[in-house]
Amino acid sequence: MSVRHRRGLSWLTGTRGLAAFAGVLWLAGQQMMKHGPETASQSAADGPAVFGWQEDLDLGAKPFPELVLRVRNEGGEPVHGVKLRAPVGVGGTFVRDLHSTGPGETQEVRVAIPAAPRSARVLTEVSFADSAGQQWLRTETGELRKLQEPPAFDAEPGAYTAEDHPTLRLQSEGRKVAN
């Protein structure tokens, strides 16, 4: 086989590999669109569809940057005792009590943090009880866990001492943003 034919064969093989990889990415995208990012690993029988996420990072907020966090109840029944936990590395771990969230409701809370986080995305955890009183935890990875009792969501000062942390004790209330 000539050098020219080997180069052509090498290029063709590389192109096929690239095409196969693109096909795998396309199929994965189709699965995500079919199931949605928050339900890709959950069926309706798994429990309430309650999700928490970081909506935005407001670096221009004064006097401190703010995380804009949201919780949405996609279920048909209200959930109670809703708590949102956001670990921000050395900046601390912030916990907010959103009380109750109705069916189809989204609540937003702004959390003042001492400085911009090292990562642009902060992963959240949400604990809540369904209308039957069953306790649940939606983990940072999106997994839904059935619990025997509410988890201990404690605020932590990170690299600060509790007395010296500039924003840990600042509280903010959640507000309804969509229904």
LUMMAR-797693 format. One record per residue (C-alpha): x, y, z. Coordinates in Angstrom, 3 decimals. Example, Ala and Ser with C-alpha at 12.3 -4.5 7.8 and 13.67 -1.06 7.14 Angstrom:
<atoms>
<<12.300,-4.500,7.800>>;
<<13.670,-1.060,7.140>>;
</atoms>
This chain:
<atoms>
<<0.000,0.000,0.000>>;
<<1.395,3.407,-0.915>>;
<<2.023,6.234,1.570>>;
<<-0.739,8.216,-0.082>>;
<<-3.277,5.422,0.474>>;
<<-2.186,4.958,4.110>>;
<<-2.703,8.672,4.788>>;
<<-6.142,8.496,3.190>>;
<<-7.023,5.405,5.227>>;
<<-5.743,7.060,8.418>>;
<<-7.833,10.158,7.725>>;
<<-10.915,8.067,6.989>>;
<<-10.469,6.038,10.208>>;
<<-10.057,9.257,12.214>>;
<<-13.162,10.699,10.597>>;
<<-15.184,7.578,11.424>>;
<<-14.046,7.782,15.071>>;
<<-15.032,11.438,15.205>>;
<<-18.393,10.659,13.614>>;
<<-19.016,7.866,16.145>>;
<<-18.135,10.194,19.019>>;
<<-20.460,12.885,17.621>>;
<<-23.205,10.250,17.349>>;
<<-22.786,9.268,21.001>>;
<<-22.996,12.935,22.052>>;
<<-26.136,13.420,19.938>>;
<<-27.804,10.352,21.510>>;
<<-26.925,11.556,25.014>>;
<<-28.414,14.963,24.175>>;
<<-31.608,13.304,22.926>>;
<<-31.902,11.385,26.212>>;
<<-31.497,14.588,28.240>>;
<<-34.127,16.381,26.139>>;
<<-36.483,13.426,26.503>>;
<<-36.125,13.142,30.289>>;
<<-34.966,16.628,31.300>>;
<<-31.815,17.267,33.329>>;
<<-33.462,16.954,36.707>>;
<<-35.449,13.795,35.961>>;
<<-32.866,11.818,34.006>>;
<<-32.318,9.495,36.985>>;
<<-35.751,9.648,38.572>>;
<<-39.147,8.195,37.774>>;
<<-42.471,9.509,39.092>>;
<<-42.561,6.687,41.657>>;
<<-39.277,7.837,43.224>>;
<<-40.820,10.662,45.230>>;
<<-41.560,14.377,45.022>>;
<<-40.008,16.365,42.184>>;
<<-38.410,19.155,44.227>>;
<<-35.170,20.672,42.948>>;
<<-32.716,23.333,44.085>>;
<<-30.103,25.150,42.005>>;
<<-27.993,28.273,41.679>>;
<<-29.759,30.659,39.323>>;
<<-27.135,33.404,39.313>>;
<<-24.114,34.919,41.037>>;
<<-24.503,38.670,41.579>>;
<<-20.944,39.976,41.999>>;
<<-22.190,43.590,41.876>>;
<<-24.429,43.290,44.952>>;
<<-23.434,45.557,47.826>>;
<<-21.947,45.250,50.379>>;
<<-21.250,41.565,49.524>>;
<<-21.646,39.367,46.426>>;
<<-24.850,37.321,46.445>>;
<<-25.756,33.830,45.332>>;
<<-29.204,33.722,43.771>>;
<<-30.634,30.293,44.638>>;
<<-33.952,28.748,43.656>>;
<<-36.127,25.835,44.745>>;
<<-38.917,24.483,42.527>>;
<<-41.687,22.062,43.441>>;
<<-42.675,20.274,40.213>>;
<<-45.063,18.011,42.110>>;
<<-48.817,18.255,42.503>>;
<<-48.767,18.661,46.314>>;
<<-47.127,21.221,48.617>>;
<<-43.924,20.372,50.474>>;
<<-43.075,21.686,53.947>>;
<<-39.990,22.302,56.060>>;
<<-38.057,23.227,52.913>>;
<<-34.391,23.966,53.669>>;
<<-31.737,24.889,51.160>>;
<<-28.039,24.240,51.827>>;
<<-25.268,25.830,49.746>>;
<<-21.628,24.997,50.536>>;
<<-19.313,27.750,49.239>>;
<<-15.912,26.244,50.049>>;
<<-13.750,28.386,52.331>>;
<<-16.510,31.027,52.339>>;
<<-18.715,28.771,54.473>>;
<<-21.905,26.734,54.176>>;
<<-25.160,28.675,54.061>>;
<<-28.577,27.326,55.056>>;
<<-31.904,29.027,54.365>>;
<<-35.367,27.984,55.561>>;
<<-37.958,28.449,52.814>>;
<<-40.798,26.941,54.917>>;
<<-43.345,25.635,52.362>>;
<<-43.430,25.479,48.575>>;
<<-46.685,24.923,46.721>>;
<<-47.278,22.777,43.639>>;
<<-45.587,24.268,40.570>>;
<<-44.057,27.033,42.684>>;
<<-40.515,28.390,42.451>>;
<<-38.964,30.299,45.344>>;
<<-35.844,32.416,45.160>>;
<<-33.487,33.440,47.949>>;
<<-30.429,35.703,47.776>>;
<<-27.525,34.700,50.011>>;
<<-24.783,37.231,50.790>>;
<<-21.356,35.583,50.677>>;
<<-18.052,37.077,51.881>>;
<<-16.358,36.846,48.456>>;
<<-16.870,35.343,45.030>>;
<<-16.688,31.523,45.154>>;
<<-13.745,29.793,43.474>>;
<<-16.168,27.980,41.189>>;
<<-18.799,29.737,39.081>>;
<<-21.341,27.063,40.068>>;
<<-22.390,26.256,43.627>>;
<<-24.224,22.952,44.061>>;
<<-27.156,22.908,46.482>>;
<<-28.995,20.383,48.624>>;
<<-32.691,20.607,49.490>>;
<<-34.450,18.885,52.374>>;
<<-38.230,18.830,52.727>>;
<<-41.240,16.807,53.854>>;
<<-44.047,15.783,51.526>>;
<<-47.737,16.192,52.415>>;
<<-47.703,12.778,54.167>>;
<<-44.822,13.917,56.414>>;
<<-42.164,11.762,54.710>>;
<<-38.736,13.432,54.875>>;
<<-36.648,13.731,51.690>>;
<<-33.232,15.008,50.654>>;
<<-32.280,16.071,47.130>>;
<<-28.480,15.814,47.132>>;
<<-25.921,17.966,45.312>>;
<<-25.793,15.324,42.576>>;
<<-29.576,15.339,42.069>>;
<<-30.204,12.029,43.831>>;
<<-33.424,11.878,45.862>>;
<<-33.139,10.088,49.220>>;
<<-35.934,9.042,51.546>>;
<<-35.021,9.871,55.170>>;
<<-36.293,8.834,58.583>>;
<<-35.841,12.360,60.015>>;
<<-34.800,15.776,58.713>>;
<<-31.062,16.099,58.027>>;
<<-28.967,18.371,60.221>>;
<<-28.403,21.331,57.910>>;
<<-26.000,23.546,59.836>>;
<<-24.408,26.751,58.650>>;
<<-20.621,26.572,58.867>>;
<<-18.099,29.446,58.772>>;
<<-15.601,27.789,56.405>>;
<<-12.155,29.355,56.828>>;
<<-13.543,32.030,59.170>>;
<<-14.380,31.731,62.837>>;
<<-18.096,31.912,63.575>>;
<<-17.606,35.296,65.287>>;
<<-15.544,36.798,62.422>>;
<<-17.602,35.602,59.443>>;
<<-19.006,38.721,57.719>>;
<<-22.166,37.196,56.204>>;
<<-22.970,33.890,57.909>>;
<<-25.551,35.377,60.284>>;
<<-27.229,37.579,57.655>>;
<<-30.615,36.072,56.892>>;
<<-32.761,36.499,53.828>>;
<<-36.274,35.308,53.171>>;
<<-37.292,33.362,50.098>>;
<<-39.733,34.950,47.705>>;
<<-42.076,33.351,45.201>>;
<<-40.907,33.987,41.652>>;
<<-43.124,31.650,39.578>>;
<<-46.132,29.415,39.874>>;
</atoms>
